[in-house]
Amino acid sequence: MEKLPLLYGIYGGDDPNFFYKIERSFLGGVGIFQLREKEKSKREIIEKAKRIKKICDAYNVLLIINDDPEIALEVNAHGVHIGKKDGDIRKIRKIIKNKILGVSCYDDISRAEKAEKEGADYVSFSSPFPSPTKKDKKIVPFEVIEKAIEKINIPLFVIGGINSENVSYLLSRIKCGICSISGIYHSQDPFLNTFKMREKILYHNEGSLTF
């Protein structure tokens, strides 16, 4: 598997400017993008994902589908991301074969270790800051994420309230990938916020945008 980019955008929903925003975020520095749709039908998601895949390919951005490995295969996405309720990690690994498999681990280090053993390519932890997207999400201490990084050998992304203003503080404490929803896509034009995050990642990661 190729190296994973460090800046990971996540977005979905019925924003009329959706495609404009994702393209602007790709220009700003997002290298891996997850389509996250919870309310649409499978057919609607597939049609949307096919269009996104064309944009991702134009910008050399990896496309990840949230929850559904069958959709990832249908649209030839680069991978799938799953949570606790989305199925057995080993079974999904068999379904998607050599595509990227990401697993949400919340604040659970043992889940991260299990995910690595069962075939995950990366894990995510949340939330280091208050999250505008999930307002009831509890804050996970930096120490938990630091310990998780020590325990696993696959990339770890952090998500939850991260934006261009606080990303440097996070990266000064933890060497990780950055996932963002509101910090990128809740602006009219995501380019500038994304570019600021990209530059700060470069600064803290010795000039590299990949793991």
C-alpha positions, 0 to 999 in steps of 0.5 A, a space after each residue: 500500500 502507498 503511504 497515506 497522506 496526513 491531511 484527511 477531509 471528511 464530508 457529506 450531506 446536502 450542501 449545494 456547494 458540496 462538489 465545489 468545496 471538496 475540490 477547493 479542499 483538494 487544492 488546499 492540501 487534502 490528500 485523502 477524502 472520506 464520503 460520509 453519508 448517513 441519510 441517503 439510499 445506497 443508490 444515491 450514495 453510489 451516484 454521488 461517490 462516482 462523481 467524487 471519484 472522478 474529482 479525486 482522481 483528477 487531484 490524486 486524492 484517495 477516496 474512502 467510503 464510510 461504513 459500506 465496503 460494497 459501495 467502495 467496491 462498486 465505485 472503485 474507491 481506494 478504501 472503506 472506513 468502519 466503526 464499531 457497528 459496521 461489521 467484523 474487521 476480518 470479514 471486511 478485509 476479505 471483502 475489500 481485499 487490498 483496498 485501504 481499511 480504516 477503523 474508528 477506535 474512539 478512545 479505545 487502545 485495545 480496539 486499535 491493537 485488535 484492528 491492526 492485528 485483523 488487517 486495518 491499514 490505519 485507525 482514528 481516535 477522537 476527540 482531542 477538542 470539542 467537536 462542532 459536528 458531534 457536540 456530545 462527544 467526550 474529550 479524549 486526553 492527549 495521553 491516551 492518543 500518545 499511548 495508542 501510538 506507542 502500541 501500534 505500528 500503523 498510521 493513527 489519525 486524530 479527529 474532533 474539533 481540529 482546525 487551522 488554529 489549534 492543529 499546531 498545538 496538537 501536532 506539537 504534542 502528537 505525531 499523527 494524521 489530521 482528520 477534519 470536517 468542520 475545520 475544513 468544510 464549514 467555510 464558504 471556501 475551504 481552500 484557505 483553512 485547508 492550506 493553513 493546516 497543510 502548511 502546519 503539518 509540513 512544519 511539524 512533519 519535517 516537510 512531508 505530507 505523508 506518514 
